[in-house]
Amino acid sequence: MYEIRSVTEVARHFADYINRVVYRGERFVLMRGNKPVAELGPLPAGKRLVELPGLLASLPRLSEAEAEEFADDLVSARSKLSSTEVRDPWES
């Protein structure tokens, strides 16, 4: 759940809001005027690289038929992507 606060309010009491995020896990939507402009909240907790083998081992295994279907899907997706024209997003 997010609490709504003005950018000015958060700026005036920034350390307090950071502590609320860090120690209480609170989340805030920052408003400028009547528009939401930012979110302030804890970052998602990640995994350490040394945990990767265990994570991979815990994933479900595909049957041989499922693996073949997945491989076919990848081939199909790659062929569609290669035939798609690349467009410059900055071009007007």
N, C-alpha and C positions, 0 to 999 in steps of 0.2 A: 504494500500500500504506500502510495506517495503522499507526502504533504506538499502543499503549494506554498511557495515563499517568493517574495520579490527578490530580484537580483540585489537591490540596495540593502535589504535586510540581511541577506547572506553575507554580503561584502562587509557590512559593519560588524558582524559577529562570526567571521569566517572560521576561526579556530574552534569555536563552540560547535559549529555545524560539522566540521571535519571530525571532531571527537564523537559527535552523535552518529556519524556514519561508521567510524572505525569501531567504536565500542558497543553501540546498540544496533548496528545494522540498518539504521534508518535511511530512507530514500526521500529525495526532494525533487520537485519540479520547480525550476526557477522561471519566473515570469518577468518580462520587461513590458511595461504597459499592460495590455491585456493578452499578450501572446506568450505561450511557453517557448523558451529559447534554449533550455539546457536541463539536463538531469544530473543530480548529484547523488551518488550511491556507492555502495561497496562494489569492487570488481568481483567478477565471478572467480571462485576458487579453482585453480587449475591443478593439474597433476604434475609431478616431477618426472623427468625423463627416465629415471631408474625404475619407475612404476610401469613403463610401457610394456615390457614383456608380459607381466601379469595381466594387464588390461587386454592385450591381444589374445592371450590364452583363454580369457574368460568369454570371448565372443563366441556366438553360436557358429557351428560349422555348416557349410553348405554341402548338400549331397552332390554327387557327380552331375546329375541332371540339372540341378540349380546352378552349379558352377558353369556348365556349358551355356545355359540360358543367359546368365550374367555376362559371359564373354561375348555372346551374340549381341546383347544389348549394347555393350561397349563399342563393338565394331560398328553397329548401326548409328550410335550417337556420334562417333568420330567421323563417319562418312558424311553425316548431315552437317556437322560443324565445318568440315573442310570445304563443303560446297556453299557455305554461307559467306556472302561478301562482307569483308571487314569494313566498317564505316568509321570515319574519324568523328569522335564525339564533339570535337571542338569546331568542326566545320559548320558554318551557318547556312 
